[in-house]
Amino acid sequence: MLGPLSNTIHGVISFTWPMVLISVIILVSFRIAYLFKNHEKLVLYKD
């Protein structure tokens, strides 16, 4: 019963993981650039 659902979820993940990875890299890059531009320190427990 979970076989087709599991295959569908696996197929969706295999197609979308590169897009998710690129999006995360872009967002982290924007955050680091913002911190450098505004001369703020990186505090991990606040971010």
PDBQT receptor file of N, H, CA, C and O in Angstrom, charges set to zero:
ATOM      1  N   MET A   1       0.820  -1.201   0.000  1.00  0.00    +0.000 N 
ATOM      2  CA  MET A   1       0.000   0.000   0.000  1.00  0.00    +0.000 C 
ATOM      3  C   MET A   1       0.860   1.259   0.000  1.00  0.00    +0.000 C 
ATOM      4  O   MET A   1       0.521   2.230  -0.677  1.00  0.00    +0.000 OA
ATOM      5  N   LEU A   2       1.965   1.266   0.743  1.00  0.00    +0.000 N 
ATOM      6  H   LEU A   2       2.241   0.478   1.293  1.00  0.00    +0.000 HD
ATOM      7  CA  LEU A   2       2.831   2.439   0.770  1.00  0.00    +0.000 C 
ATOM      8  C   LEU A   2       3.863   2.419  -0.352  1.00  0.00    +0.000 C 
ATOM      9  O   LEU A   2       4.622   3.377  -0.498  1.00  0.00    +0.000 OA
ATOM     10  N   GLY A   3       3.907   1.380  -1.126  1.00  0.00    +0.000 N 
ATOM     11  H   GLY A   3       3.290   0.603  -1.007  1.00  0.00    +0.000 HD
ATOM     12  CA  GLY A   3       4.886   1.273  -2.200  1.00  0.00    +0.000 C 
ATOM     13  C   GLY A   3       4.790   2.379  -3.228  1.00  0.00    +0.000 C 
ATOM     14  O   GLY A   3       5.783   3.063  -3.475  1.00  0.00    +0.000 OA
ATOM     15  N   PRO A   4       3.609   2.584  -3.849  1.00  0.00    +0.000 N 
ATOM     16  CA  PRO A   4       3.509   3.651  -4.839  1.00  0.00    +0.000 C 
ATOM     17  C   PRO A   4       3.725   5.045  -4.238  1.00  0.00    +0.000 C 
ATOM     18  O   PRO A   4       4.318   5.912  -4.879  1.00  0.00    +0.000 OA
ATOM     19  N   LEU A   5       3.247   5.257  -3.014  1.00  0.00    +0.000 N 
ATOM     20  H   LEU A   5       2.765   4.552  -2.493  1.00  0.00    +0.000 HD
ATOM     21  CA  LEU A   5       3.440   6.553  -2.359  1.00  0.00    +0.000 C 
ATOM     22  C   LEU A   5       4.921   6.781  -2.078  1.00  0.00    +0.000 C 
ATOM     23  O   LEU A   5       5.434   7.883  -2.272  1.00  0.00    +0.000 OA
ATOM     24  N   SER A   6       5.589   5.756  -1.631  1.00  0.00    +0.000 N 
ATOM     25  H   SER A   6       5.172   4.861  -1.474  1.00  0.00    +0.000 HD
ATOM     26  CA  SER A   6       7.015   5.859  -1.351  1.00  0.00    +0.000 C 
ATOM     27  C   SER A   6       7.799   6.150  -2.633  1.00  0.00    +0.000 C 
ATOM     28  O   SER A   6       8.720   6.967  -2.628  1.00  0.00    +0.000 OA
ATOM     29  N   ASN A   7       7.436   5.488  -3.716  1.00  0.00    +0.000 N 
ATOM     30  H   ASN A   7       6.688   4.825  -3.719  1.00  0.00    +0.000 HD
ATOM     31  CA  ASN A   7       8.117   5.742  -4.993  1.00  0.00    +0.000 C 
ATOM     32  C   ASN A   7       7.870   7.160  -5.477  1.00  0.00    +0.000 C 
ATOM     33  O   ASN A   7       8.772   7.791  -6.029  1.00  0.00    +0.000 OA
ATOM     34  N   THR A   8       6.669   7.668  -5.280  1.00  0.00    +0.000 N 
ATOM     35  H   THR A   8       5.936   7.156  -4.832  1.00  0.00    +0.000 HD
ATOM     36  CA  THR A   8       6.347   9.032  -5.693  1.00  0.00    +0.000 C 
ATOM     37  C   THR A   8       7.150  10.047  -4.888  1.00  0.00    +0.000 C 
ATOM     38  O   THR A   8       7.705  10.991  -5.451  1.00  0.00    +0.000 OA
ATOM     39  N   ILE A   9       7.211   9.856  -3.591  1.00  0.00    +0.000 N 
ATOM     40  H   ILE A   9       6.761   9.089  -3.135  1.00  0.00    +0.000 HD
ATOM     41  CA  ILE A   9       7.977  10.776  -2.737  1.00  0.00    +0.000 C 
ATOM     42  C   ILE A   9       9.455  10.725  -3.098  1.00  0.00    +0.000 C 
ATOM     43  O   ILE A   9      10.108  11.766  -3.161  1.00  0.00    +0.000 OA
ATOM     44  N   HIS A  10       9.982   9.554  -3.331  1.00  0.00    +0.000 N 
ATOM     45  H   HIS A  10       9.452   8.708  -3.280  1.00  0.00    +0.000 HD
ATOM     46  CA  HIS A  10      11.386   9.415  -3.723  1.00  0.00    +0.000 C 
ATOM     47  C   HIS A  10      11.655  10.120  -5.060  1.00  0.00    +0.000 C 
ATOM     48  O   HIS A  10      12.693  10.758  -5.230  1.00  0.00    +0.000 OA
ATOM     49  N   GLY A  11      10.731  10.002  -5.990  1.00  0.00    +0.000 N 
ATOM     50  H   GLY A  11       9.887   9.483  -5.852  1.00  0.00    +0.000 HD
ATOM     51  CA  GLY A  11      10.889  10.667  -7.283  1.00  0.00    +0.000 C 
ATOM     52  C   GLY A  11      10.866  12.180  -7.167  1.00  0.00    +0.000 C 
ATOM     53  O   GLY A  11      11.642  12.869  -7.829  1.00  0.00    +0.000 OA
ATOM     54  N   VAL A  12       9.978  12.700  -6.324  1.00  0.00    +0.000 N 
ATOM     55  H   VAL A  12       9.348  12.140  -5.786  1.00  0.00    +0.000 HD
ATOM     56  CA  VAL A  12       9.893  14.149  -6.125  1.00  0.00    +0.000 C 
ATOM     57  C   VAL A  12      11.166  14.674  -5.470  1.00  0.00    +0.000 C 
ATOM     58  O   VAL A  12      11.695  15.712  -5.867  1.00  0.00    +0.000 OA
ATOM     59  N   ILE A  13      11.651  13.955  -4.473  1.00  0.00    +0.000 N 
ATOM     60  H   ILE A  13      11.221  13.112  -4.150  1.00  0.00    +0.000 HD
ATOM     61  CA  ILE A  13      12.879  14.385  -3.787  1.00  0.00    +0.000 C 
ATOM     62  C   ILE A  13      14.073  14.346  -4.732  1.00  0.00    +0.000 C 
ATOM     63  O   ILE A  13      14.930  15.229  -4.688  1.00  0.00    +0.000 OA
ATOM     64  N   SER A  14      14.133  13.339  -5.575  1.00  0.00    +0.000 N 
ATOM     65  H   SER A  14      13.437  12.622  -5.610  1.00  0.00    +0.000 HD
ATOM     66  CA  SER A  14      15.270  13.240  -6.487  1.00  0.00    +0.000 C 
ATOM     67  C   SER A  14      15.256  14.354  -7.535  1.00  0.00    +0.000 C 
ATOM     68  O   SER A  14      16.310  14.727  -8.050  1.00  0.00    +0.000 OA
ATOM     69  N   PHE A  15      14.070  14.891  -7.856  1.00  0.00    +0.000 N 
ATOM     70  H   PHE A  15      13.214  14.588  -7.437  1.00  0.00    +0.000 HD
ATOM     71  CA  PHE A  15      13.994  15.998  -8.803  1.00  0.00    +0.000 C 
ATOM     72  C   PHE A  15      14.221  17.356  -8.154  1.00  0.00    +0.000 C 
ATOM     73  O   PHE A  15      14.738  18.266  -8.803  1.00  0.00    +0.000 OA
ATOM     74  N   THR A  16      13.847  17.514  -6.889  1.00  0.00    +0.000 N 
ATOM     75  H   THR A  16      13.427  16.775  -6.362  1.00  0.00    +0.000 HD
ATOM     76  CA  THR A  16      13.869  18.850  -6.282  1.00  0.00    +0.000 C 
ATOM     77  C   THR A  16      15.088  19.131  -5.419  1.00  0.00    +0.000 C 
ATOM     78  O   THR A  16      15.312  20.291  -5.074  1.00  0.00    +0.000 OA
ATOM     79  N   TRP A  17      15.892  18.131  -5.050  1.00  0.00    +0.000 N 
ATOM     80  H   TRP A  17      15.710  17.189  -5.331  1.00  0.00    +0.000 HD
ATOM     81  CA  TRP A  17      17.002  18.423  -4.152  1.00  0.00    +0.000 C 
ATOM     82  C   TRP A  17      18.014  19.396  -4.734  1.00  0.00    +0.000 C 
ATOM     83  O   TRP A  17      18.551  20.194  -3.967  1.00  0.00    +0.000 OA
ATOM     84  N   PRO A  18      18.320  19.396  -6.031  1.00  0.00    +0.000 N 
ATOM     85  CA  PRO A  18      19.274  20.403  -6.523  1.00  0.00    +0.000 C 
ATOM     86  C   PRO A  18      18.721  21.826  -6.394  1.00  0.00    +0.000 C 
ATOM     87  O   PRO A  18      19.464  22.750  -6.064  1.00  0.00    +0.000 OA
ATOM     88  N   MET A  19      17.440  22.003  -6.649  1.00  0.00    +0.000 N 
ATOM     89  H   MET A  19      16.836  21.253  -6.917  1.00  0.00    +0.000 HD
ATOM     90  CA  MET A  19      16.843  23.331  -6.534  1.00  0.00    +0.000 C 
ATOM     91  C   MET A  19      16.849  23.806  -5.082  1.00  0.00    +0.000 C 
ATOM     92  O   MET A  19      17.108  24.979  -4.815  1.00  0.00    +0.000 OA
ATOM     93  N   VAL A  20      16.569  22.914  -4.156  1.00  0.00    +0.000 N 
ATOM     94  H   VAL A  20      16.359  21.961  -4.372  1.00  0.00    +0.000 HD
ATOM     95  CA  VAL A  20      16.585  23.268  -2.734  1.00  0.00    +0.000 C 
ATOM     96  C   VAL A  20      18.006  23.624  -2.300  1.00  0.00    +0.000 C 
ATOM     97  O   VAL A  20      18.204  24.596  -1.572  1.00  0.00    +0.000 OA
ATOM     98  N   LEU A  21      18.978  22.860  -2.734  1.00  0.00    +0.000 N 
ATOM     99  H   LEU A  21      18.818  22.070  -3.326  1.00  0.00    +0.000 HD
ATOM    100  CA  LEU A  21      20.368  23.123  -2.383  1.00  0.00    +0.000 C 
ATOM    101  C   LEU A  21      20.832  24.479  -2.920  1.00  0.00    +0.000 C 
ATOM    102  O   LEU A  21      21.473  25.240  -2.194  1.00  0.00    +0.000 OA
ATOM    103  N   ILE A  22      20.523  24.786  -4.158  1.00  0.00    +0.000 N 
ATOM    104  H   ILE A  22      20.002  24.169  -4.748  1.00  0.00    +0.000 HD
ATOM    105  CA  ILE A  22      20.904  26.068  -4.744  1.00  0.00    +0.000 C 
ATOM    106  C   ILE A  22      20.222  27.217  -4.016  1.00  0.00    +0.000 C 
ATOM    107  O   ILE A  22      20.843  28.253  -3.779  1.00  0.00    +0.000 OA
ATOM    108  N   SER A  23      18.953  27.049  -3.659  1.00  0.00    +0.000 N 
ATOM    109  H   SER A  23      18.448  26.208  -3.851  1.00  0.00    +0.000 HD
ATOM    110  CA  SER A  23      18.226  28.093  -2.931  1.00  0.00    +0.000 C 
ATOM    111  C   SER A  23      18.844  28.352  -1.565  1.00  0.00    +0.000 C 
ATOM    112  O   SER A  23      18.977  29.504  -1.153  1.00  0.00    +0.000 OA
ATOM    113  N   VAL A  24      19.219  27.304  -0.868  1.00  0.00    +0.000 N 
ATOM    114  H   VAL A  24      19.111  26.368  -1.203  1.00  0.00    +0.000 HD
ATOM    115  CA  VAL A  24      19.837  27.464   0.450  1.00  0.00    +0.000 C 
ATOM    116  C   VAL A  24      21.186  28.159   0.328  1.00  0.00    +0.000 C 
ATOM    117  O   VAL A  24      21.509  29.026   1.140  1.00  0.00    +0.000 OA
ATOM    118  N   ILE A  25      21.969  27.795  -0.665  1.00  0.00    +0.000 N 
ATOM    119  H   ILE A  25      21.706  27.090  -1.325  1.00  0.00    +0.000 HD
ATOM    120  CA  ILE A  25      23.274  28.436  -0.864  1.00  0.00    +0.000 C 
ATOM    121  C   ILE A  25      23.101  29.919  -1.164  1.00  0.00    +0.000 C 
ATOM    122  O   ILE A  25      23.856  30.744  -0.648  1.00  0.00    +0.000 OA
ATOM    123  N   ILE A  26      22.125  30.268  -1.985  1.00  0.00    +0.000 N 
ATOM    124  H   ILE A  26      21.511  29.599  -2.404  1.00  0.00    +0.000 HD
ATOM    125  CA  ILE A  26      21.881  31.680  -2.311  1.00  0.00    +0.000 C 
ATOM    126  C   ILE A  26      21.437  32.444  -1.066  1.00  0.00    +0.000 C 
ATOM    127  O   ILE A  26      21.916  33.551  -0.821  1.00  0.00    +0.000 OA
ATOM    128  N   LEU A  27      20.532  31.872  -0.278  1.00  0.00    +0.000 N 
ATOM    129  H   LEU A  27      20.142  30.972  -0.476  1.00  0.00    +0.000 HD
ATOM    130  CA  LEU A  27      20.062  32.557   0.928  1.00  0.00    +0.000 C 
ATOM    131  C   LEU A  27      21.183  32.753   1.943  1.00  0.00    +0.000 C 
ATOM    132  O   LEU A  27      21.279  33.816   2.555  1.00  0.00    +0.000 OA
ATOM    133  N   VAL A  28      22.025  31.753   2.128  1.00  0.00    +0.000 N 
ATOM    134  H   VAL A  28      21.947  30.889   1.631  1.00  0.00    +0.000 HD
ATOM    135  CA  VAL A  28      23.145  31.884   3.058  1.00  0.00    +0.000 C 
ATOM    136  C   VAL A  28      24.134  32.927   2.553  1.00  0.00    +0.000 C 
ATOM    137  O   VAL A  28      24.683  33.693   3.344  1.00  0.00    +0.000 OA
ATOM    138  N   SER A  29      24.362  32.962   1.259  1.00  0.00    +0.000 N 
ATOM    139  H   SER A  29      23.915  32.340   0.616  1.00  0.00    +0.000 HD
ATOM    140  CA  SER A  29      25.266  33.960   0.685  1.00  0.00    +0.000 C 
ATOM    141  C   SER A  29      24.735  35.371   0.894  1.00  0.00    +0.000 C 
ATOM    142  O   SER A  29      25.497  36.277   1.231  1.00  0.00    +0.000 OA
ATOM    143  N   PHE A  30      23.435  35.564   0.697  1.00  0.00    +0.000 N 
ATOM    144  H   PHE A  30      22.816  34.828   0.424  1.00  0.00    +0.000 HD
ATOM    145  CA  PHE A  30      22.837  36.881   0.948  1.00  0.00    +0.000 C 
ATOM    146  C   PHE A  30      22.975  37.286   2.411  1.00  0.00    +0.000 C 
ATOM    147  O   PHE A  30      23.259  38.446   2.708  1.00  0.00    +0.000 OA
ATOM    148  N   ARG A  31      22.778  36.347   3.317  1.00  0.00    +0.000 N 
ATOM    149  H   ARG A  31      22.547  35.404   3.075  1.00  0.00    +0.000 HD
ATOM    150  CA  ARG A  31      22.883  36.650   4.750  1.00  0.00    +0.000 C 
ATOM    151  C   ARG A  31      24.313  37.022   5.121  1.00  0.00    +0.000 C 
ATOM    152  O   ARG A  31      24.522  37.978   5.868  1.00  0.00    +0.000 OA
ATOM    153  N   ILE A  32      25.289  36.297   4.621  1.00  0.00    +0.000 N 
ATOM    154  H   ILE A  32      25.119  35.521   4.014  1.00  0.00    +0.000 HD
ATOM    155  CA  ILE A  32      26.694  36.606   4.913  1.00  0.00    +0.000 C 
ATOM    156  C   ILE A  32      27.080  37.951   4.309  1.00  0.00    +0.000 C 
ATOM    157  O   ILE A  32      27.784  38.734   4.946  1.00  0.00    +0.000 OA
ATOM    158  N   ALA A  33      26.631  38.227   3.094  1.00  0.00    +0.000 N 
ATOM    159  H   ALA A  33      26.059  37.591   2.576  1.00  0.00    +0.000 HD
ATOM    160  CA  ALA A  33      26.926  39.520   2.465  1.00  0.00    +0.000 C 
ATOM    161  C   ALA A  33      26.300  40.661   3.253  1.00  0.00    +0.000 C 
ATOM    162  O   ALA A  33      26.915  41.718   3.401  1.00  0.00    +0.000 OA
ATOM    163  N   TYR A  34      25.089  40.467   3.760  1.00  0.00    +0.000 N 
ATOM    164  H   TYR A  34      24.590  39.609   3.640  1.00  0.00    +0.000 HD
ATOM    165  CA  TYR A  34      24.434  41.486   4.572  1.00  0.00    +0.000 C 
ATOM    166  C   TYR A  34      25.231  41.756   5.852  1.00  0.00    +0.000 C 
ATOM    167  O   TYR A  34      25.403  42.908   6.250  1.00  0.00    +0.000 OA
ATOM    168  N   LEU A  35      25.713  40.692   6.488  1.00  0.00    +0.000 N 
ATOM    169  H   LEU A  35      25.573  39.756   6.164  1.00  0.00    +0.000 HD
ATOM    170  CA  LEU A  35      26.484  40.866   7.711  1.00  0.00    +0.000 C 
ATOM    171  C   LEU A  35      27.790  41.606   7.451  1.00  0.00    +0.000 C 
ATOM    172  O   LEU A  35      28.176  42.471   8.238  1.00  0.00    +0.000 OA
ATOM    173  N   PHE A  36      28.471  41.280   6.362  1.00  0.00    +0.000 N 
ATOM    174  H   PHE A  36      28.157  40.577   5.723  1.00  0.00    +0.000 HD
ATOM    175  CA  PHE A  36      29.717  41.974   6.039  1.00  0.00    +0.000 C 
ATOM    176  C   PHE A  36      29.455  43.428   5.660  1.00  0.00    +0.000 C 
ATOM    177  O   PHE A  36      30.221  44.311   6.045  1.00  0.00    +0.000 OA
ATOM    178  N   LYS A  37      28.402  43.685   4.924  1.00  0.00    +0.000 N 
ATOM    179  H   LYS A  37      27.780  42.968   4.612  1.00  0.00    +0.000 HD
ATOM    180  CA  LYS A  37      28.106  45.043   4.477  1.00  0.00    +0.000 C 
ATOM    181  C   LYS A  37      27.789  45.962   5.649  1.00  0.00    +0.000 C 
ATOM    182  O   LYS A  37      28.197  47.124   5.660  1.00  0.00    +0.000 OA
ATOM    183  N   ASN A  38      27.069  45.447   6.627  1.00  0.00    +0.000 N 
ATOM    184  H   ASN A  38      26.738  44.503   6.618  1.00  0.00    +0.000 HD
ATOM    185  CA  ASN A  38      26.664  46.267   7.773  1.00  0.00    +0.000 C 
ATOM    186  C   ASN A  38      27.599  46.135   8.966  1.00  0.00    +0.000 C 
ATOM    187  O   ASN A  38      27.278  46.606  10.058  1.00  0.00    +0.000 OA
ATOM    188  N   HIS A  39      28.745  45.505   8.773  1.00  0.00    +0.000 N 
ATOM    189  H   HIS A  39      29.005  45.123   7.886  1.00  0.00    +0.000 HD
ATOM    190  CA  HIS A  39      29.768  45.346   9.814  1.00  0.00    +0.000 C 
ATOM    191  C   HIS A  39      29.192  44.746  11.091  1.00  0.00    +0.000 C 
ATOM    192  O   HIS A  39      29.485  45.209  12.193  1.00  0.00    +0.000 OA
ATOM    193  N   GLU A  40      28.385  43.728  10.933  1.00  0.00    +0.000 N 
ATOM    194  H   GLU A  40      28.147  43.352  10.038  1.00  0.00    +0.000 HD
ATOM    195  CA  GLU A  40      27.819  43.028  12.081  1.00  0.00    +0.000 C 
ATOM    196  C   GLU A  40      28.572  41.720  12.287  1.00  0.00    +0.000 C 
ATOM    197  O   GLU A  40      29.166  41.167  11.361  1.00  0.00    +0.000 OA
ATOM    198  N   LYS A  41      28.530  41.243  13.530  1.00  0.00    +0.000 N 
ATOM    199  H   LYS A  41      28.048  41.692  14.282  1.00  0.00    +0.000 HD
ATOM    200  CA  LYS A  41      29.178  39.976  13.832  1.00  0.00    +0.000 C 
ATOM    201  C   LYS A  41      28.180  38.837  13.619  1.00  0.00    +0.000 C 
ATOM    202  O   LYS A  41      26.971  39.008  13.773  1.00  0.00    +0.000 OA
ATOM    203  N   LEU A  42      28.714  37.687  13.267  1.00  0.00    +0.000 N 
ATOM    204  H   LEU A  42      29.696  37.548  13.142  1.00  0.00    +0.000 HD
ATOM    205  CA  LEU A  42      27.885  36.492  13.085  1.00  0.00    +0.000 C 
ATOM    206  C   LEU A  42      27.711  35.808  14.435  1.00  0.00    +0.000 C 
ATOM    207  O   LEU A  42      28.673  35.311  15.021  1.00  0.00    +0.000 OA
ATOM    208  N   VAL A  43      26.478  35.791  14.918  1.00  0.00    +0.000 N 
ATOM    209  H   VAL A  43      25.697  36.195  14.443  1.00  0.00    +0.000 HD
ATOM    210  CA  VAL A  43      26.157  35.135  16.179  1.00  0.00    +0.000 C 
ATOM    211  C   VAL A  43      25.217  33.984  15.839  1.00  0.00    +0.000 C 
ATOM    212  O   VAL A  43      24.073  34.200  15.441  1.00  0.00    +0.000 OA
ATOM    213  N   LEU A  44      25.713  32.755  16.000  1.00  0.00    +0.000 N 
ATOM    214  H   LEU A  44      26.643  32.579  16.324  1.00  0.00    +0.000 HD
ATOM    215  CA  LEU A  44      24.969  31.589  15.527  1.00  0.00    +0.000 C 
ATOM    216  C   LEU A  44      23.667  31.373  16.279  1.00  0.00    +0.000 C 
ATOM    217  O   LEU A  44      22.687  30.943  15.671  1.00  0.00    +0.000 OA
ATOM    218  N   TYR A  45      23.615  31.651  17.562  1.00  0.00    +0.000 N 
ATOM    219  H   TYR A  45      24.411  32.000  18.056  1.00  0.00    +0.000 HD
ATOM    220  CA  TYR A  45      22.390  31.391  18.298  1.00  0.00    +0.000 C 
ATOM    221  C   TYR A  45      21.301  32.422  17.999  1.00  0.00    +0.000 C 
ATOM    222  O   TYR A  45      20.136  32.189  18.321  1.00  0.00    +0.000 OA
ATOM    223  N   LYS A  46      21.651  33.544  17.395  1.00  0.00    +0.000 N 
ATOM    224  H   LYS A  46      22.597  33.733  17.133  1.00  0.00    +0.000 HD
ATOM    225  CA  LYS A  46      20.646  34.543  17.003  1.00  0.00    +0.000 C 
ATOM    226  C   LYS A  46      20.174  34.320  15.569  1.00  0.00    +0.000 C 
ATOM    227  O   LYS A  46      19.050  34.686  15.225  1.00  0.00    +0.000 OA
ATOM    228  N   ASP A  47      21.020  33.726  14.733  1.00  0.00    +0.000 N 
ATOM    229  H   ASP A  47      21.933  33.429  15.013  1.00  0.00    +0.000 HD
ATOM    230  CA  ASP A  47      20.657  33.532  13.325  1.00  0.00    +0.000 C 
ATOM    231  C   ASP A  47      19.889  32.273  13.104  1.00  0.00    +0.000 C 
ATOM    232  O   ASP A  47      19.512  31.970  11.972  1.00  0.00    +0.000 OA
TER     233      ASP A  47
